[in-house]
Amino acid sequence: MSKHNMKEQLAGYLFILPNFLGVFFFVILPLLFSFMLIFADWDYLKGFAGLSFAGLGNLKKLMNDVYLWHALKNNFILTGVTVPSAIAIGLVVAVLLNRHVYAKGLLRTLFFLPYVSSLVAVSVVWSVLYNAQDGPINAFLRSLGVTNPPGWLGSTAWALPAIIFMVVWTYIGYTMVLYMAGLQGIPKDLYEAASIDGATGMRQFFSITVPMLKPTTFLIAVTLIISTFQVFAVVNVMTQGGPVNSTMVLAYHIYLTAFQNYKMGYAAAMSWVLFVIIFSITLIQWRSQKNLQQHF
């Protein structure tokens, strides 16, 4: 290798070195440290002096933690309702806006605005809307003659559905934008041929639009599942996991365990449980998508 080529290679490595250092110190190192904490107890207020070996104690504790299983159940309910709802509504909105409708650009912006807005600000606004005494939603319900409207965020029965509704509303704009991009890739010839064969608009939607958008649906499903399993800010601002843990989710439970109860080892163990769940679901989705593509 000539001296000139060596200098060029060295310059190349120096250019990418900051990026590698950033990934190592801010991603790989914390990841390895969190894995090590699974087998340790650590009160971080005492520094590394508060670090002690715990063996499999944190993993055994996972099996008997009723709060963990309750948070996981809420996570599955939130994800199971939010993801299909956001996908279905976003697809319908995208198909409607993809046609010639009045003020298409304005409507597209209005639907997408909640997704790019500050989640904390959006959560505060929805907290006001859900106010059981003076909120606009209950005021509207009373004007319709509902004498005992829901308590929303103060009710153990309505708090989680209220949060789910708000999260679905936030993600509609995201799914709409991706579906609109996917719709541009569907050949018009397919719709023209279907029209000549006498297929109705509904038949074209289910036989052409939905199958052709499978890769887009797969992308949206994966990203939404990851996002909804990591939901934190909404719960933190609107309910703090209450009332009576009815809106407790795994990410918020991990936060409370680590930074209020100072059990970093156990919080790390729960974090890895969350990682395994998300990774497993994504892997299943990936294999299902490959099988569907082979049949399609």
Secondary structure by P-SEA (a helix, b strand, c coil): ccaaaaaaaaaaaaaaaaaaaaaaaccaaaaaaaaaaccccccccccccccccccaaaaaaaaacaaaaaaaaaaaaaaacaaaaaaaaaaaaaaaaaccccaaaaaaaaaaccccccaaaaaaaaaaaacccccaaaaaaaaaccccccccccccccaaaaaaaaaaaaaaaaaaaaaaaaaaaccaaaaaaaaaacccaaaaaaacccccaaaaaaaaaaaaaaaaaacccccccccccccccccccaaaaaaaacccccaaaaaaaaaaaaaaaaaaaaaaaaaaaaaaaaac
